[in-house]
Amino acid sequence: MKIVPPESGIVGLHADNMTIGSILVNDEPTEFEFFERYQHTYDDKWDSISCHNSAADAACATYISSLDRESIPNLLISCCKATKLSIADVGCQLNCESTLQKSPEVPKNVPDGNHEHTAEQNIKVVHINYCIVSSGIGIHFGENLLCTNNQIGRAHCWFPCMDSSSQRCCYDLEFTVGIDFVAVSNGNLLYQILSDSNPPCKTYVYKLSVPVSAGWISLAVAPFEVFPDPNNCLLSHMCMQNNMSMLKNTVGFFRSTFSYYEDYLGTPFPFGSYNQVFVPPEISASSVDVCASMCICSSELLFDERVVNETINTMIKLSYALARQWFGCYILAESTMDEWLLDGLAGFLTDMFIKHSLGNNEARFRRYKANHAVSQHDLTGATALSSPAASKDLYGTQSIGLYEKIRSWKAVTVLQMLEKQMGPESFRKILQDIVHRAKDKTSLRTLSTREFRHLANKVGNLERSFLKDFFPRWVGSCGCPVLRLGLSYIKRKNMIELAVMRTSTATSSSVSVNPELEEREADFSWPGMMSVRVHELDGTYDHPSLAMSGEPLQLLEVQLHSRLASKRLQKPKKLIKADGSDDNNDAISALDTRTCMDLPLLWIRVDPEMEYLAEVHFHQPVPMWINQLEKDKDVVAQSEAITALRTLPHLSFSIISALSNFLHDSKVFWRVRIEAALALAHASSEDSDLTGLLHLIKFYKSRRYDTDIGLPKSNNFHDIPEYFVLEVIL
């Protein structure tokens, strides 16, 4: 590697899981010191263990101390003959973190010729000979197979480097393998060299001209079969032998994803090529491992034309990995507190492709389910998108497991909320500006939350006052609003009253990741207004009048436009109060399960366009829920109605009948039909005389039962949505 050493003359690198042979600086041997981190030493903190809690505390302390040790370079290299090495000189080690650079980034942008000449004189070529004697951390060996995995800070487990997201450089990569193997790595494959050695070998030469951190470098070696895309020379797909037919079937859609991203962002792919490599699942740490200009995937994602169940999930995973090439590999987070933004932009771009390729129903349904999951788990500071606690104290673990999904879904939703505020074209213009600016060679290609906020104000025309509240609330804090609403109808005034109670999924004590927000969080306030959509007899009307700030208890009055027909205005008997008034006739309880013939409205929806990440509990009469299920064409409205009906303590005949009719309607989106089937299964109990089960059996027999042989028919894959519905019935 070519480096400019610091004034101390000592360069510090991260290196684990390897044996260092020799190190040369400018082709001359030099002194170096290497110490293993993972030495088993006795720790007296384990002597104090007396219960499960103390054991957890000891394990946590040990884990954190090991992570702290990993942040310090453990391979010290002397780049000057007069320099004496000392492991105790921690200051020199940490100082090296800001000095490691590759030659394309060092002196060429310096305008002063004397400075450039001095910098070139200071460049040292460091040659490190090392070997890896065991696999399992960062690099994995299988039968005729090698594969790397750079989880959180694991690149230094298979090559010496400065394993930090802040250190970025270009790479020239050469890999010599057996003649029957293919070596796949980052950047453009320049050429291959066939040697005349015995046995014969082949050298693959790659060049990555875009500076990236070590964590984005990867390698896969195996006897791969290569399938270059016939219509796009930038795309290549590789898999193990005997999987080629499944590979071609799996990646058939990928060209359209690639083209859609380039068109939406208004710029070509940032790297010279893109390779997708499918390896056996036993050596892949995850189903998709994103690397610069390539992606290592588990072969479990491959499927042939006879398999339909995993088609959509595979498309989405591969599309997200491609979106990360722009937002994550090419454009980088300025700091760890800005990583949420790159993850969210990649997810947003993936959602746009889902809408474009799979339809608006699929995109809205998936977003509705993701928002529901976030509202259920956005409880503690670990889910705050950009906070010192989440970025530092969790050591990157917030990006794996359950927190990874919750934070990722939340990041996408926050960006979609901004898009709805500024409009789709303005938001797209912001993304295009970010990508176009990154093409500037003088740019660092980084993006920060503060800079994105500035673009939202400048390009998206969002007011500073709105952004001042929006980002601290949704990005710097945790918790989602919880709304509980009930309605009553005031007949005299032909209006409805909505009683609203607003709380949060997180209490003020659990969200104090930012002390400045504690008072605001205790008030359960969020910026903006939420819309209420009222479906009346004579039309549909939106009322954007539900304030998300101020008093947590509100009484919202909504004037109705429709009136009941005269034949419906037969007054019931008055219920006289003790004081002689009869005002109680004007109100109808939200829990009243009678027909809604005495109300001039059909159903009501809260936040119909999902402009807010919120948990809504709305109480309206059962007939109104049934109306919403049967008459609203929005998949989110239908799913909301099914959820509300399913949670009722008693499912009446009218509810069961409505769910059954909904299930039979083949024009309805298949995912919501599945929700109806699950609700019928939920109603299959002895208390309900197994009514739901009988409806499910009746539906299945009407579609798949052969009365001649008394058995189900063979599966019919001509109607894929119907197949999925029938599959869930069982």
ZAMARGU-4260 file (C-alpha; in steps of 0.2 Angstrom, whole numbers, plus 5000, padded with zeros to 4 digits):
<rodrens>
0) 5000/5000/5000 | 5006/5018/4997 | 5005/5029/5012 | 5010/5046/5018 | 5017/5042/5036
5) 5014/5054/5050 | 5027/5064/5058 | 5031/5051/5071 | 5035/5039/5057 | 5024/5025/5064
10) 5009/5019/5054 | 4996/5009/5064 | 4984/4996/5055 | 4971/4984/5061 | 4975/4966/5058
15) 4968/4950/5066 | 4966/4932/5062 | 4982/4932/5053 | 5001/4928/5055 | 5013/4942/5049
20) 5028/4936/5040 | 5038/4951/5035 | 5035/4970/5031 | 5045/4980/5018 | 5045/4999/5016
25) 5051/5004/4999 | 5058/4987/4997 | 5068/4987/5012 | 5064/4977/5028 | 5058/4987/5042
30) 5053/4985/5061 | 5035/4981/5065 | 5026/4976/5081 | 5010/4965/5081 | 5000/4959/5095
35) 4985/4948/5096 | 4969/4955/5104 | 4961/4938/5107 | 4972/4932/5121 | 4963/4922/5135
40) 4967/4932/5151 | 4959/4930/5168 | 4946/4944/5172 | 4942/4946/5190 | 4925/4953/5186
45) 4918/4936/5184 | 4921/4932/5202 | 4907/4943/5208 | 4894/4934/5198 | 4879/4929/5209
50) 4864/4930/5198 | 4858/4932/5180 | 4859/4951/5181 | 4877/4951/5187 | 4882/4938/5174
55) 4874/4949/5160 | 4883/4965/5167 | 4900/4955/5167 | 4897/4949/5149 | 4892/4966/5143
60) 4907/4974/5151 | 4919/4961/5143 | 4911/4963/5126 | 4912/4982/5127 | 4930/4981/5133
65) 4935/4970/5118 | 4926/4982/5106 | 4936/4996/5113 | 4952/4986/5111 | 4948/4983/5093
70) 4947/5001/5089 | 4965/5003/5092 | 4977/4998/5078 | 4987/4982/5083 | 5000/4982/5069
75) 5013/4996/5071 | 5025/4998/5056 | 5040/5009/5057 | 5042/5019/5041 | 5058/5028/5046
80) 5074/5019/5051 | 5077/5030/5066 | 5059/5027/5073 | 5058/5016/5089 | 5042/5006/5091
85) 5032/5006/5107 | 5015/4998/5110 | 5012/5010/5125 | 5013/5024/5113 | 4994/5024/5110
90) 4994/5042/5105 | 5004/5038/5090 | 4993/5023/5086 | 4978/5034/5086 | 4986/5048/5076
95) 4989/5035/5062 | 4970/5034/5059 | 4970/5051/5050 | 4985/5048/5039 | 4982/5032/5029
100) 4979/5036/5011 | 4981/5028/4994 | 4991/5037/4981 | 4977/5042/4970 | 4970/5053/4984
105) 4987/5060/4991 | 4997/5074/4981 | 4987/5076/4964 | 4975/5089/4970 | 4988/5100/4978
110) 4990/5116/4967 | 5007/5121/4974 | 5021/5112/4964 | 5033/5112/4978 | 5021/5104/4990
115) 5016/5091/4977 | 5035/5087/4975 | 5037/5086/4994 | 5021/5075/4996 | 5028/5063/4983
120) 5044/5061/4992 | 5035/5056/5008 | 5025/5042/5000 | 5031/5026/5006 | 5027/5009/4998
125) 5023/4996/5012 | 5023/4978/5007 | 5015/4966/5020 | 5018/4947/5019 | 5005/4938/5029
130) 4995/4922/5029 | 4978/4916/5037 | 4979/4900/5046 | 4961/4899/5051 | 4944/4904/5045
135) 4927/4909/5052 | 4930/4928/5056 | 4929/4939/5041 | 4934/4925/5029 | 4926/4908/5026
140) 4933/4892/5017 | 4922/4879/5010 | 4925/4864/4998 | 4933/4873/4983 | 4927/4889/4989
145) 4932/4905/4998 | 4921/4919/5003 | 4924/4935/5013 | 4911/4944/5025 | 4914/4961/5032
150) 4901/4962/5045 | 4904/4976/5058 | 4923/4980/5057 | 4928/4963/5050 | 4938/4968/5035
155) 4954/4968/5045 | 4952/4949/5049 | 4957/4945/5031 | 4969/4959/5026 | 4978/4972/5035
160) 4970/4989/5034 | 4963/5004/5043 | 4946/4997/5046 | 4937/5013/5049 | 4923/5021/5038
165) 4932/5038/5039 | 4947/5030/5030 | 4944/5028/5011 | 4955/5025/4997 | 4956/5017/4979
170) 4962/4999/4977 | 4972/4989/4964 | 4968/4970/4967 | 4976/4955/4960 | 4971/4937/4965
175) 4980/4922/4959 | 4970/4906/4959 | 4969/4889/4951 | 4965/4887/4933 | 4948/4881/4937
180) 4943/4895/4948 | 4936/4912/4946 | 4941/4926/4958 | 4927/4940/4959 | 4932/4956/4968
185) 4928/4975/4968 | 4930/4987/4953 | 4933/4983/4935 | 4941/4967/4929 | 4955/4974/4918
190) 4962/4958/4912 | 4967/4940/4916 | 4985/4932/4916 | 4987/4914/4913 | 5003/4907/4920
195) 5014/4892/4914 | 5017/4886/4931 | 5014/4868/4937 | 4999/4867/4941 | 4994/4881/4930
200) 4986/4897/4938 | 4977/4912/4933 | 4978/4930/4940 | 4963/4941/4940 | 4967/4960/4940
205) 4954/4972/4947 | 4955/4991/4948 | 4943/5001/4960 | 4945/5019/4955 | 4932/5025/4967
210) 4939/5028/4985 | 4929/5017/4998 | 4933/5011/5015 | 4940/4994/5019 | 4923/4987/5024
215) 4917/4988/5007 | 4931/4977/5000 | 4927/4958/4997 | 4932/4943/4988 | 4924/4927/4982
220) 4934/4912/4974 | 4926/4896/4967 | 4923/4887/4951 | 4909/4899/4947 | 4899/4899/4931
225) 4897/4916/4924 | 4881/4923/4916 | 4884/4941/4908 | 4868/4951/4905 | 4865/4950/4886
230) 4858/4968/4886 | 4869/4977/4899 | 4888/4975/4898 | 4890/4981/4916 | 4880/4967/4924
235) 4887/4950/4927 | 4879/4936/4938 | 4889/4921/4944 | 4884/4905/4953 | 4890/4888/4957
240) 4889/4874/4945 | 4872/4866/4941 | 4863/4882/4947 | 4864/4891/4930 | 4846/4888/4925
245) 4840/4895/4942 | 4851/4910/4941 | 4845/4915/4924 | 4827/4913/4930 | 4831/4923/4946
250) 4839/4938/4938 | 4828/4940/4923 | 4820/4956/4931 | 4836/4964/4937 | 4840/4973/4921
255) 4824/4983/4923 | 4829/4988/4941 | 4846/4994/4935 | 4838/5004/4922 | 4824/5011/4933
260) 4837/5017/4946 | 4848/5026/4933 | 4833/5034/4926 | 4826/5040/4943 | 4842/5047/4949
265) 4846/5054/4932 | 4864/5047/4932 | 4873/5031/4926 | 4879/5018/4938 | 4893/5025/4948
270) 4905/5010/4947 | 4912/5003/4931 | 4903/4986/4933 | 4892/4976/4945 | 4893/4958/4949
275) 4881/4947/4959 | 4889/4931/4966 | 4878/4917/4973 | 4887/4906/4986 | 4881/4891/4996
280) 4871/4896/5012 | 4883/4887/5024 | 4897/4900/5021 | 4887/4916/5019 | 4884/4925/5035
285) 4868/4934/5028 | 4857/4932/5013 | 4864/4948/5005 | 4881/4955/5009 | 4883/4972/5000
290) 4901/4977/4994 | 4907/4990/4982 | 4902/4986/4964 | 4897/4968/4969 | 4885/4959/4980
295) 4888/4942/4988 | 4871/4933/4990 | 4866/4916/4997 | 4861/4903/4984 | 4845/4901/4994
300) 4838/4916/4984 | 4839/4907/4968 | 4823/4899/4961 | 4817/4891/4945 | 4801/4894/4936
305) 4792/4881/4946 | 4794/4891/4962 | 4784/4906/4965 | 4784/4908/4984 | 4800/4918/4986
310) 4800/4928/4969 | 4795/4944/4977 | 4806/4943/4992 | 4821/4939/4981 | 4817/4954/4970
315) 4816/4966/4984 | 4832/4960/4992 | 4842/4961/4976 | 4835/4978/4972 | 4839/4985/4989
320) 4857/4978/4987 | 4858/4988/4971 | 4851/5004/4979 | 4865/5003/4992 | 4878/5004/4978
325) 4872/5023/4976 | 4868/5026/4994 | 4881/5018/5005 | 4895/5013/4994 | 4897/5027/4982
330) 4889/5041/4993 | 4895/5039/5011 | 4889/5045/5028 | 4899/5059/5034 | 4898/5052/5052
335) 4890/5037/5061 | 4876/5048/5066 | 4872/5050/5047 | 4871/5032/5042 | 4852/5031/5044
340) 4850/5043/5030 | 4860/5032/5017 | 4850/5017/5023 | 4834/5026/5022 | 4838/5033/5004
345) 4842/5016/4998 | 4826/5009/5006 | 4816/5023/4998 | 4823/5020/4981 | 4819/5001/4983
350) 4801/5006/4988 | 4800/5017/4972 | 4805/5001/4962 | 4792/4991/4971 | 4779/5003/4966
355) 4785/5004/4948 | 4787/4985/4946 | 4775/4976/4958 | 4762/4990/4959 | 4755/5003/4971
360) 4745/4990/4981 | 4761/4980/4985 | 4771/4996/4990 | 4757/5003/5001 | 4753/4986/5009
365) 4772/4983/5013 | 4774/5001/5020 | 4758/4999/5031 | 4765/4983/5039 | 4782/4991/5041
370) 4775/5006/5049 | 4765/4995/5061 | 4780/4986/5066 | 4790/5002/5069 | 4776/5009/5080
375) 4777/4993/5090 | 4795/4993/5093 | 4801/5011/5093 | 4802/5012/5112 | 4820/5016/5117
380) 4835/5026/5112 | 4842/5012/5102 | 4829/5016/5088 | 4833/5034/5088 | 4840/5037/5070
385) 4853/5050/5074 | 4859/5051/5092 | 4875/5050/5101 | 4869/5036/5111 | 4864/5025/5096
390) 4880/5030/5086 | 4893/5027/5100 | 4886/5017/5115 | 4879/5003/5104 | 4895/5001/5094
395) 4886/4997/5078 | 4875/4983/5085 | 4860/4994/5081 | 4863/4989/5063 | 4860/4971/5065
400) 4846/4960/5070 | 4829/4967/5075 | 4835/4985/5078 | 4842/4985/5060 | 4825/4981/5052
405) 4816/4994/5064 | 4828/5008/5061 | 4828/5004/5042 | 4809/5005/5041 | 4809/5020/5051
410) 4822/5029/5041 | 4812/5025/5025 | 4795/5031/5033 | 4803/5047/5039 | 4810/5051/5021
415) 4793/5047/5014 | 4785/5059/5026 | 4796/5073/5020 | 4792/5068/5002 | 4774/5070/5005
420) 4777/5087/5012 | 4787/5093/4998 | 4780/5083/4983 | 4788/5069/4973 | 4797/5079/4960
425) 4805/5090/4973 | 4811/5075/4983 | 4817/5067/4967 | 4827/5083/4963 | 4836/5082/4980
430) 4841/5064/4976 | 4847/5069/4959 | 4857/5084/4966 | 4865/5073/4979 | 4871/5060/4966
435) 4877/5073/4953 | 4887/5082/4966 | 4896/5066/4971 | 4902/5065/4953 | 4913/5080/4956
440) 4931/5074/4959 | 4934/5087/4972 | 4919/5081/4982 | 4922/5070/4997 | 4905/5061/4992
445) 4898/5062/5009 | 4881/5066/5015 | 4876/5072/5032 | 4859/5075/5040 | 4862/5093/5042
450) 4866/5095/5023 | 4850/5085/5019 | 4840/5096/5030 | 4847/5111/5021 | 4842/5103/5004
455) 4824/5100/5011 | 4823/5119/5014 | 4831/5125/4998 | 4825/5113/4985 | 4810/5105/4994
460) 4804/5123/4999 | 4800/5116/5017 | 4799/5130/5030 | 4813/5131/5042 | 4801/5131/5057
465) 4794/5115/5051 | 4811/5107/5049 | 4817/5114/5065 | 4804/5103/5074 | 4803/5088/5062
470) 4822/5082/5062 | 4824/5083/5081 | 4807/5074/5084 | 4808/5060/5070 | 4827/5059/5068
475) 4835/5064/5084 | 4823/5055/5096 | 4813/5039/5097 | 4794/5035/5100 | 4779/5037/5088
480) 4763/5046/5092 | 4749/5034/5098 | 4731/5041/5094 | 4715/5035/5102 | 4699/5041/5094
485) 4681/5039/5097 | 4666/5048/5088 | 4649/5054/5092 | 4636/5062/5080 | 4627/5078/5085
490) 4611/5077/5075 | 4605/5095/5078 | 4621/5102/5071 | 4623/5088/5058 | 4641/5086/5064
495) 4652/5074/5072 | 4664/5076/5087 | 4680/5066/5087 | 4688/5064/5105 | 4706/5062/5103
500) 4719/5056/5116 | 4738/5058/5110 | 4752/5049/5119 | 4768/5041/5113 | 4775/5023/5111
505) 4790/5029/5122 | 4790/5037/5139 | 4800/5052/5142 | 4812/5042/5154 | 4816/5030/5140
510) 4819/5042/5126 | 4831/5054/5134 | 4844/5052/5121 | 4844/5070/5119 | 4841/5080/5135
515) 4835/5095/5125 | 4820/5085/5119 | 4814/5078/5136 | 4801/5092/5139 | 4794/5091/5121
520) 4793/5072/5122 | 4784/5073/5139 | 4771/5084/5130 | 4769/5071/5116 | 4770/5084/5103
525) 4774/5081/5084 | 4775/5094/5070 | 4761/5096/5057 | 4743/5091/5056 | 4735/5074/5053
530) 4721/5072/5040 | 4704/5064/5044 | 4694/5058/5029 | 4675/5056/5031 | 4665/5046/5019
535) 4648/5053/5019 | 4632/5048/5009 | 4635/5061/4996 | 4654/5061/4994 | 4671/5060/5002
540) 4679/5075/5012 | 4696/5077/5019 | 4698/5087/5035 | 4717/5091/5038 | 4713/5098/5055
545) 4720/5085/5068 | 4734/5095/5077 | 4748/5084/5082 | 4755/5097/5095 | 4747/5106/5109
550) 4735/5098/5122 | 4736/5079/5122 | 4717/5078/5124 | 4707/5086/5110 | 4689/5087/5105
555) 4688/5089/5086 | 4672/5095/5077 | 4669/5090/5059 | 4654/5098/5050 | 4646/5085/5038
560) 4640/5090/5021 | 4627/5076/5019 | 4610/5075/5027 | 4598/5060/5030 | 4583/5058/5019
565) 4567/5063/5026 | 4561/5046/5028 | 4576/5042/5039 | 4572/5056/5051 | 4560/5046/5062
570) 4564/5051/5080 | 4566/5038/5093 | 4558/5039/5109 | 4566/5052/5120 | 4577/5047/5135
575) 4573/5060/5148 | 4587/5064/5160 | 4584/5067/5178 | 4585/5086/5175 | 4572/5085/5161
580) 4584/5087/5147 | 4584/5076/5132 | 4602/5080/5125 | 4607/5062/5126 | 4597/5058/5110
585) 4609/5069/5100 | 4624/5057/5103 | 4627/5040/5097 | 4640/5030/5106 | 4656/5024/5095
590) 4653/5007/5102 | 4635/5006/5096 | 4634/4991/5084 | 4617/4995/5077 | 4616/4999/5058
595) 4621/5017/5053 | 4605/5021/5044 | 4603/5035/5057 | 4620/5043/5052 | 4623/5053/5036
600) 4641/5045/5035 | 4647/5028/5029 | 4665/5027/5037 | 4679/5037/5043 | 4698/5035/5041
605) 4712/5044/5051 | 4728/5048/5041 | 4722/5039/5025 | 4738/5043/5015 | 4750/5037/5029
610) 4758/5055/5031 | 4762/5051/5049 | 4771/5036/5057 | 4758/5033/5070 | 4749/5020/5080
615) 4730/5024/5078 | 4716/5016/5088 | 4700/5022/5081 | 4683/5016/5088 | 4668/5017/5076
620) 4653/5007/5074 | 4654/4989/5067 | 4643/4993/5052 | 4655/5007/5047 | 4670/4995/5048
625) 4661/4984/5037 | 4657/4998/5025 | 4676/5002/5025 | 4680/4984/5021 | 4667/4982/5007
630) 4668/4999/4999 | 4685/5007/5001 | 4697/5002/4987 | 4713/5006/4996 | 4722/4991/5002
635) 4727/5000/5018 | 4709/5004/5022 | 4704/4986/5019 | 4718/4980/5030 | 4713/4992/5044
640) 4695/4986/5044 | 4700/4968/5045 | 4711/4971/5059 | 4698/4981/5069 | 4685/4968/5065
645) 4696/4953/5070 | 4700/4961/5087 | 4682/4962/5092 | 4677/4951/5107 | 4663/4943/5097
650) 4662/4941/5078 | 4644/4942/5073 | 4636/4934/5058 | 4637/4950/5048 | 4656/4951/5052
655) 4659/4933/5047 | 4649/4936/5031 | 4658/4952/5026 | 4675/4943/5028 | 4669/4928/5018
660) 4662/4939/5004 | 4679/4949/5004 | 4689/4932/5003 | 4679/4927/4988 | 4681/4943/4978
665) 4695/4939/4966 | 4697/4957/4961 | 4703/4962/4978 | 4722/4963/4981 | 4728/4945/4986
670) 4738/4950/5002 | 4722/4958/5009 | 4712/4943/5005 | 4725/4933/5015 | 4722/4945/5030
675) 4703/4941/5028 | 4707/4922/5028 | 4717/4924/5044 | 4703/4933/5052 | 4691/4919/5048
680) 4703/4907/5055 | 4704/4918/5071 | 4685/4916/5072 | 4686/4897/5071 | 4682/4893/5089
685) 4669/4882/5098 | 4662/4898/5105 | 4657/4903/5087 | 4652/4886/5082 | 4668/4885/5070
690) 4659/4897/5059 | 4676/4904/5052 | 4682/4886/5048 | 4666/4881/5039 | 4668/4897/5028
695) 4686/4893/5024 | 4682/4875/5019 | 4668/4881/5008 | 4679/4893/4999 | 4693/4880/4997
700) 4681/4867/4990 | 4674/4879/4978 | 4691/4883/4971 | 4702/4867/4972 | 4691/4852/4976
705) 4687/4839/4963 | 4671/4831/4967 | 4674/4816/4955 | 4689/4810/4965 | 4685/4817/4982
710) 4703/4825/4983 | 4710/4843/4980 | 4715/4847/4962 | 4733/4849/4957 | 4740/4867/4960
715) 4736/4879/4946 | 4750/4892/4944 | 4742/4902/4930 | 4734/4913/4943 | 4748/4917/4956
720) 4737/4928/4968 | 4724/4915/4969 | 4738/4902/4972 | 4744/4912/4987 | 4727/4914/4994
725) 4723/4895/4993 | 4740/4891/5001 | 4737/4901/5016 | 4719/4893/5018 | 4728/4877/5023
</rodrens>
